[in-house]
Amino acid sequence: MVKQVIPKTFQEALNYLYDGSYRVVAGGTDLMVQKRSTANLPPKFNTNILYAFNLDELKYVIKEEHQIRIGSMTSLETLLHHQDVPQILKDVIFEMASPGIRNMATLAGNIGNASPAGDSLVVLYLLDAIIVLSSIYQNRYLPIEKVITGPRKTVIQPNEMIKEIIIPLHEMTKTQWVKVGGRQADAISKVSFAGSATIENGMIMDLRIALGAVYMTVIRERSIEKLFKEISVESLKADVQPLLAHYESLIKPIDDQRSNKAYRHKVSLNLIEDFILNL
Ligand SMILES: Cc1cc2nc3c(=O)[nH]c(=O)nc-3n(C[C@H](O)[C@H](O)[C@H](O)COP(=O)(O)OP(=O)(O)OC[C@H]3O[C@@H](n4cnc5c(N)ncnc54)[C@H](O)[C@@H]3O)c2cc1C
C-alpha cells in the first residue's frame, strides 16, 4: 500500500528519501493532474508520497553579494512579489498559470517536471541557475542544463530532492521574455523566448538567448552567444542573419495539438530577430 508522509523538517524529509521509495510532491499542480483519477477518487500514485510543501525551512529568498538563493518550497506567487527576485523571472512567473495555481506551484516542481514547455526553465537557463540537490549524503550543485536531460527526464536521484535554486546576479542592460500561447492566462507555451544583453559603450559584452518548447530541452547555446560578443550593437544588428542561421539548425520543434513545427520554427527565429533589432 502507498504510504504518505508529511515531514516536519528538511532532515526528516531526507531521511524518508534515503531508500528511494518516496516521490516528492511540492505544490502538486503537475503531479495531481498527471495522477488524476475519475471523479471522487484519490489520485493514483504507485510510489510512496512525501508532501514537502509544509517545509517552512525551504521557503525563503536570500539575497547575497553575488547571488540569490530560493528555497525549493517557495511558491511562485511569493516570488512574484519579492523585491529581490530578478525582474525577468517575475515576468515569466506572471504569465504562468493563474494566481490560485501560483500559490501552490514552485520552481522546483517546474524543474522536476522537466517539460520542454516549462516556462520558468527558459529563464533559469538564461540566468545560469544552479540547482542544489540534497540527499542524506551530500549536496550536489549542478547547472540547470545538467539537471534536465530530456522531456520529463532529470538526473535527480530517488534519494534526492531539490533544496534550493541559486541565481547568480548579473548586470543586464536589456532583458526580454515572450510567451506565445493560445491565450494570456493558464496557457501552455507554443514557443517561449528569453533574451538578455549587457551593453557597455555601445558594445555587446554579454548576449544570452534561450528558447522553450522547440526542442527536447530548453535551447541555450553558449558557443553561438560567444561569437556575437564584444562587437558593437550596430554590427550585431547588421549581422543578425548569420546569428539566425546558427539557431535555425538547433530548433527542432514537434507538431502537437497546440501548434505545428513550421509555426514554432518561424516564430522562434522571429523572436530572436526582434530582440536583436530592438537592442
Ligand atoms: C491550470 C494549470 C496551469 C499551468 N500553467 C503553467 C504555465 O503557464 N507554465 C508552466 O510552465 N507550467 C504550468 N503549469 C504546470 C505547473 O503548475 C508547473 O510546472 C509548476 O511549476 C509545478 O510545480 P509544483 O510545485 O506544483 O510541482 P509538483 O506537481 O509538486 O511536482 C512536479 C514534479 O517535480 C518533482 N518535484 C517537485 N518538487 C521537488 C523537489 N523539491 N525535489 C525534487 N523533485 C521535486 C515532483 O516529484 C514531480 O515529478 C500549470 C498547471 C496547471 C494545473
The ligand as a Gaussian input file, in Angstrom:
#p B3LYP/6-31G(d) Opt

LIG

0 1
 C       -4.089000      25.083000     -14.605000
 C       -2.601000      24.927000     -14.727000
 C       -1.877000      25.881000     -15.416000
 C       -0.494000      25.741000     -15.552000
 N        0.192000      26.723000     -16.249000
 C        1.525000      26.587000     -16.412000
 C        2.249000      27.554000     -17.157000
 O        1.715000      28.565000     -17.625000
 N        3.588000      27.347000     -17.333000
 C        4.235000      26.265000     -16.820000
 O        5.445000      26.128000     -17.005000
 N        3.570000      25.338000     -16.093000
 C        2.243000      25.471000     -15.877000
 N        1.549000      24.527000     -15.150000
 C        2.281000      23.363000     -14.614000
 C        2.724000      23.514000     -13.131000
 O        1.914000      24.429000     -12.415000
 C        4.199000      23.957000     -13.015000
 O        5.041000      23.047000     -13.693000
 C        4.665000      24.101000     -11.559000
 O        5.879000      24.833000     -11.528000
 C        4.825000      22.749000     -10.851000
 O        5.194000      22.995000      -9.504000
 P        4.629000      22.099000      -8.315000
 O        5.309000      22.594000      -7.084000
 O        3.147000      22.123000      -8.294000
 O        5.154000      20.668000      -8.760000
 P        4.624000      19.189000      -8.335000
 O        3.405000      18.861000      -9.122000
 O        4.553000      19.061000      -6.867000
 O        5.873000      18.326000      -8.849000
 C        6.211000      18.266000     -10.223000
 C        7.415000      17.319000     -10.382000
 O        8.559000      17.838000      -9.720000
 C        9.015000      16.941000      -8.699000
 N        9.423000      17.785000      -7.577000
 C        8.742000      18.806000      -7.024000
 N        9.480000      19.382000      -6.054000
 C       10.637000      18.708000      -5.990000
 C       11.802000      18.846000      -5.189000
 N       11.945000      19.798000      -4.269000
 N       12.817000      17.976000      -5.385000
 C       12.726000      17.006000      -6.332000
 N       11.654000      16.831000      -7.135000
 C       10.622000      17.690000      -6.965000
 C        7.831000      16.039000      -8.383000
 O        8.235000      14.776000      -7.870000
 C        7.194000      15.936000      -9.765000
 O        7.887000      14.995000     -10.550000
 C        0.169000      24.631000     -14.981000
 C       -0.564000      23.690000     -14.255000
 C       -1.928000      23.818000     -14.124000
 C       -2.695000      22.782000     -13.354000

